[in-house]
């Protein structure tokens, strides 16, 4: 088989694989989640093996501990989050009125440059429609947490995912060895280097960013609670979870917290304290947490991360969001290797002297 045919064969197989994933996206969540859990826990099971504990026992212990912890957190957190969201939804219209009153001096100043009826229309829109939209959105989220179909999907995820994770984690070495045996022998060193770089990039980003998100969630929950902000135990974890998306989590959290603060406090000093908490948090994240826990070595630009998350969500829904960053990291490694190969190729450097001589001889013979 020629090189060109091999190339088209691999392109065809890759396209068929992507189409299959798209057609089966409705059932992929528990399987891909199990695979992701197995990948994340493989280093810990390796440590158990080095301590003399069999892989089967180490796998069972890690899977059981992980899903017991997740189940405990879900059963504790869901009722609390639902209650807090419903309370927030009930207060949103009042918050809108209070924010308008707090901004009244600014609106009065703007009224010198804008027609009065436009100000009234803006005030009416902000207090009525925006409050209704936010309340509706919060109630939808709260209903999802208690909806029977959503709970059925959650239960199926909890039942199937541990089984998939256990078998994938137990047989991880066999799976890797089998894939290694399928690699074309002529390209084995280069492909192994690519897979090693992909594993290093994904692992470094996932571990570092997860620790960053956890630290930010704890920090904002404690700091906002000490500042006396309502719903701080909901706002803090939301900021921590959304910190996986660069800048978006900070912007959403800041707007939400400032909005609640302006509606809750009557003095601007308390609002300033909330703003100062975010200033300290963002400075710490940008200059301490990200450089030391994530670092630039992973090669994932924030714009690439945002695009990957949006594209994954549009194409595959929650499954796409879950796997957007690993796939983005893998694509980044592949692009870097392809670019390095291109910069060394005749397409970039031009024909070698040998090729130029051969082309010249061919031109003379034809003339």
Buried (B, 14 or more C-beta within 10 A) or exposed (E): EEEEEEEEEEEEEEEEEEEEBEEEBEEBBBBBBBBBBBBBBBEBBBEBEEEEBEBEEBBBBBBEEBBEEBEEEBEEEBEEBBEBBBBBBEBBBEBBBBBBEBBEEEBEEEEEEEEEEEBEEBBEEBBEEBBEEBBEEBBEBBEEBEEEEEEEEBEEBBEBBBEBBBBBBBBBEEBEEEEEEEBEEEEEEEBEEBBEBBBBBBBBBBBBBBBBBBBBBEBBBBBBBEBEBBBBBBBBBBBBBBBBBBBBBBEBBBEBBBBBBBBBBEEEEBBEBBBEBBEEBBEBBEEEBBEEBBEEEBBBEEEBBBEBBBBBBEBBBEBBBBBBBBBBBBEBBEEBBEEEEEEEEEEEEEEEEEEEEEEEEEEEEEE
